[in-house]
Amino acid sequence: EARAEVTRLSRLKRQHMDSSHSIRSRIRGLDDQAKRTLHYIEKLQQDIATRKPTRGELFSMTIGRESFTDRIDAGRKLVFLGAALKTYEETKKIGSIAGFGISMRNIGARTELTIHGKNEYEANITDSPQGSIASIEHALGSLEKHLEEAREELPRFETKRQHLEAQAHQTCEHEDKLVAALNRQREIIDALDITKNQAASHVDEGAESEAVTEGNKVEAKMKTTVAS
């Protein structure tokens, strides 16, 4: 019974240790996420500061050696280049917009345009010239929204981290019971060892007494023989 209790409590302690290890791993993961988010925020702020306006008549885009101020013309050029890409083919830098380089890639079902700032931002190239340019300008105009969302993530990371830290510092609720069970098991083992030693001692004493008795008998018989 004592051994079974020790086994049960030891299993529960191992489960607690495994859980603590998992929690520590999650904390490290949160720390990494927070660092990446901070770095992302820093680069977003730099991109917002260097981004050139493209709204209205300020629109300007370079594709290859051509410069465009008309959205439809620029969109047609992008649609043409996108259609010429092979499946999963990716271009190097093909032009620029708002002060950022751009490249394109075919991802099977559609074509993406990547805006290369300190971070990278994605837009879709469709069959529509106007829709393609709208997607690019939407990506450029969403930097502030991305910045706000990233900033909102940081306190959530901290809240999660504090919650996990509290769990990680919880002691095993079965620790005291396990110590008591181990002590009880040792007491039983020690008691069994004492009983075993006592039994062995009695056996040795009995054997010695029997040997002495037999010896006395032999000696008496020898004396009788000599007397005869």
Disulfide bonds with the S-S distance in Angstrom:
none
